[in-house]
Amino acid sequence: MADDPEKPVGYGNPPKHSQFRKGCPQPKRRTKASGAIDVYALINAPVTVGEGNAAYKMHPHELALRKLASDAIKGNMRAIELLINEFIRYDIITAQVTGAEWRVRIYRPIDYDPDKWDQNLKLYGPPPWPLEHDGLCRIQELRDAARG
């Protein structure tokens, strides 16, 4: 049966006459999937958002901030915390260290004078303060100073 008497024929050792067949194609090999993902393009790809009949594109970060703000308005404490962290990250507000007598975290607007803030904090406690000492009245003070 075997062409070569030295070599045994059996499992893993087929006879020489049936080892290679003409006309049988090679089996297709599985191609490896490309593992490279362009994360930057994925994160910055515009997202299509639809309201009613209108559809427009929006940056994913803006969409996430809008959703975060919506959840914060509804009272979700985790969303409020994340939104405050985003405000701090983009220098909209800054964290104010308070005394040990208050167990709250207070955030000071960036453009508010830190010395005046500390003075009001010692006199009146945590905000909201009386209107003449509120940070919103600072705009009127600046207008009066510019006129006078």
C-alpha positions in Angstrom: 0.0 0.0 0.0 2.7 2.5 0.9 5.2 3.6 -1.8 8.0 3.6 0.6 8.4 0.5 2.7 10.4 2.3 5.4 7.6 4.8 6.2 4.5 3.4 7.9 1.0 4.4 6.6 -1.5 5.5 9.2 -2.9 8.5 11.1 -0.9 11.6 10.1 1.0 9.6 7.5 -1.1 9.2 4.4 0.1 7.2 1.4 2.2 9.3 -1.1 -0.2 8.8 -4.0 -3.1 10.5 -2.0 -1.2 13.3 -0.2 -1.5 16.0 -2.8 -4.5 16.3 -5.2 -4.7 18.4 -8.3 -7.5 20.9 -8.5 -8.1 21.3 -4.7 -7.6 24.9 -3.7 -5.8 25.8 -0.6 -8.2 26.5 2.3 -8.9 30.1 2.9 -7.1 31.5 5.8 -8.8 33.8 8.3 -7.6 37.4 8.0 -6.7 39.2 11.1 -8.9 42.1 12.0 -7.1 45.4 12.2 -6.7 46.3 15.9 -6.0 49.9 15.2 -8.9 52.2 16.1 -8.7 55.9 15.5 -10.0 57.0 19.0 -9.5 60.7 18.3 -11.7 60.5 15.2 -14.3 58.4 17.1 -14.5 60.9 20.0 -14.6 64.0 17.8 -17.0 62.7 15.1 -20.2 64.8 15.0 -23.4 63.2 16.3 -26.7 63.8 14.5 -29.3 65.0 16.9 -33.0 65.4 16.0 -35.6 67.6 17.6 -39.0 67.2 16.0 -38.5 67.4 12.2 -35.2 69.1 12.4 -31.9 67.2 12.5 -28.5 68.8 13.1 -25.0 67.8 14.0 -23.4 68.5 17.4 -20.0 67.7 19.0 -20.3 64.8 21.4 -18.8 66.9 24.3 -21.5 69.5 23.8 -24.2 66.8 23.8 -22.8 65.2 27.0 -22.8 68.6 28.7 -26.4 69.3 27.6 -27.5 66.0 29.0 -25.5 66.6 32.2 -27.1 70.0 32.7 -30.6 68.5 32.0 -30.0 65.8 34.7 -28.6 68.4 37.1 -31.7 70.5 36.7 -33.8 67.5 37.5 -32.0 67.1 40.8 -29.5 64.3 40.0 -26.7 64.9 42.6 -24.1 63.0 40.6 -24.9 65.1 37.5 -24.6 68.3 39.7 -21.2 67.2 40.9 -19.9 66.4 37.4 -21.3 69.7 36.1 -19.5 71.6 38.8 -16.3 69.8 38.0 -16.7 70.8 34.4 -17.2 74.4 35.5 -14.0 74.2 37.5 -12.1 72.6 34.7 -13.0 75.5 32.3 -12.4 78.2 34.9 -16.0 79.3 35.2 -15.9 78.9 39.0 -13.3 78.0 41.6 -13.6 76.0 44.8 -13.5 78.1 47.9 -12.0 76.6 51.1 -14.4 77.3 54.0 -13.9 77.3 57.7 -14.4 74.2 59.8 -17.7 75.5 61.1 -19.5 75.0 57.7 -19.8 71.6 56.3 -20.5 72.8 52.7 -18.3 73.4 49.7 -18.6 76.9 48.3 -17.7 77.9 44.8 -16.4 81.4 44.1 -16.9 83.1 40.6 -13.5 83.5 39.0 -13.8 87.3 38.5 -14.9 88.0 42.1 -12.3 89.6 44.3 -10.9 86.9 46.7 -10.3 89.4 49.6 -13.8 90.8 49.3 -15.2 87.2 49.1 -13.3 86.2 52.3 -14.5 89.4 54.1 -18.2 88.7 53.2 -17.7 85.0 54.1 -16.5 86.0 57.6 -19.2 88.6 58.1 -22.3 87.0 56.6 -21.4 83.3 56.4 -22.0 81.3 53.2 -23.9 82.9 50.3 -26.5 84.1 49.4 -25.6 87.4 51.1 -27.6 90.7 51.4 -27.9 92.2 48.0 -25.4 95.0 48.5 -22.7 92.4 49.3 -23.7 90.0 46.5 -21.3 89.3 43.7 -24.0 90.3 41.2 -23.9 93.9 42.5 -20.3 94.1 41.5 -21.4 94.9 37.9 -23.2 98.0 39.2 -20.2 99.0 41.3 -18.0 98.7 38.2 -20.4 100.9 36.2 -20.5 103.5 38.9 -16.7 103.5 39.1 -16.4 104.0 35.4 -18.7 107.0 35.4 -17.3 108.7 38.4 
